[in-house]
Amino acid sequence: MLEELRKRRLDLGINAVDMAAALGLKTQGAYYKKETGAVKIDVSEGAIIAKMLKCSMDDLFFGYELSESDKTKQNPKAS
Protein backbone atom coordinates (compact mmCIF):
# COMPACT_ATOMS: atom_id res chain seq x y z
CA MET A 1 0.00 0.00 0.00
CA LEU A 2 2.58 2.57 1.03
CA GLU A 3 4.77 1.72 -1.94
CA GLU A 4 1.82 2.51 -4.22
CA LEU A 5 1.30 5.85 -2.49
CA ARG A 6 4.91 6.87 -3.08
CA LYS A 7 4.91 5.57 -6.66
CA ARG A 8 1.76 7.48 -7.59
CA ARG A 9 3.05 10.66 -5.95
CA LEU A 10 6.32 10.49 -7.84
CA ASP A 11 4.62 9.56 -11.12
CA LEU A 12 2.48 12.69 -10.83
CA GLY A 13 5.46 14.85 -9.94
CA ILE A 14 4.06 15.84 -6.55
CA ASN A 15 6.70 16.52 -3.94
CA ALA A 16 6.52 15.79 -0.23
CA VAL A 17 6.38 19.51 0.64
CA ASP A 18 3.13 19.87 -1.34
CA MET A 19 1.67 16.73 0.26
CA ALA A 20 2.61 17.99 3.73
CA ALA A 21 0.98 21.37 3.03
CA ALA A 22 -2.23 19.72 1.77
CA LEU A 23 -2.42 17.66 4.96
CA GLY A 24 -1.67 20.64 7.21
CA LEU A 25 1.67 19.20 8.29
CA LYS A 26 4.54 21.55 9.11
CA THR A 27 7.36 19.65 7.40
CA GLN A 28 8.00 17.22 4.60
CA GLY A 29 9.55 14.97 7.23
CA ALA A 30 6.17 14.73 8.94
CA TYR A 31 4.67 13.67 5.62
CA TYR A 32 7.41 11.10 4.99
CA LYS A 33 6.61 9.50 8.35
CA LYS A 34 3.07 8.91 7.10
CA GLU A 35 4.19 7.73 3.67
CA THR A 36 6.58 5.20 5.18
CA GLY A 37 4.07 3.96 7.74
CA ALA A 38 5.90 5.24 10.81
CA VAL A 39 2.81 7.36 11.56
CA LYS A 40 -0.68 6.21 10.63
CA ILE A 41 -2.76 7.99 8.01
CA ASP A 42 -6.26 8.77 9.25
CA VAL A 43 -9.36 8.63 7.06
CA SER A 44 -9.57 12.37 6.44
CA GLU A 45 -5.90 12.46 5.44
CA GLY A 46 -6.46 9.45 3.20
CA ALA A 47 -9.21 11.30 1.38
CA ILE A 48 -6.94 14.30 0.79
CA ILE A 49 -4.09 12.10 -0.40
CA ALA A 50 -6.32 10.14 -2.78
CA LYS A 51 -7.71 13.36 -4.25
CA MET A 52 -4.22 14.76 -4.79
CA LEU A 53 -3.10 11.50 -6.40
CA LYS A 54 -6.21 11.38 -8.62
CA CYS A 55 -7.44 8.01 -7.44
CA SER A 56 -9.92 6.51 -5.03
CA MET A 57 -9.06 5.65 -1.46
CA ASP A 58 -9.87 2.02 -2.28
CA ASP A 59 -7.32 1.95 -5.09
CA LEU A 60 -4.66 3.59 -2.98
CA PHE A 61 -5.10 1.99 0.41
CA PHE A 62 -7.01 -1.24 -0.13
CA GLY A 63 -5.25 -3.21 -2.86
CA TYR A 64 -6.77 -6.25 -4.40
CA GLU A 65 -4.08 -8.73 -3.44
CA LEU A 66 -5.43 -11.92 -1.96
CA SER A 67 -3.78 -13.76 0.86
CA GLU A 68 -2.84 -17.37 0.22
CA SER A 69 -5.80 -18.54 2.32
CA ASP A 70 -8.20 -16.38 0.29
CA LYS A 71 -6.77 -17.77 -2.95
CA THR A 72 -7.32 -21.31 -1.69
CA LYS A 73 -10.92 -20.50 -0.73
CA GLN A 74 -11.59 -19.19 -4.24
CA ASN A 75 -9.88 -22.09 -5.96
CA PRO A 76 -9.80 -25.18 -3.71
CA LYS A 77 -7.95 -27.20 -6.36
CA ALA A 78 -4.96 -24.82 -6.12
CA SER A 79 -3.84 -26.34 -2.80
C-alpha positions, 0 to 999 in steps of 0.5 A, spaced: 500 500 500 505 505 502 509 503 496 503 505 491 502 511 495 509 513 493 509 511 486 503 514 484 506 521 488 512 520 484 509 519 477 504 525 478 510 529 480 508 531 486 513 533 492 513 531 499 512 539 501 506 539 497 503 533 500 505 535 507 501 542 506 495 539 503 495 535 509 496 541 514 503 538 516 509 543 518 514 539 514 515 534 509 519 529 514 512 529 517 509 527 511 514 522 509 513 519 516 506 517 514 508 515 507 513 510 510 508 507 515 511 510 521 505 514 523 498 512 521 494 515 516 487 517 518 481 517 514 480 524 512 488 524 510 487 518 506 481 522 502 486 528 501 491 524 499 487 520 494 484 526 491 491 529 490 493 523 487 487 522 482 485 516 485 480 513 489 481 511 497 480 504 495 485 503 489 490 507 494 489 503 500 485 497 499 489 493 494 486 487 491 491 482 493 489 476 496 492 472 501 494 465 500 488 462 504 483 467 500 486 464 494 485 457 496 478 459 498 476 461 491 480 455 488 480 449 492 484 445 487 490 450 487 492 447 494 
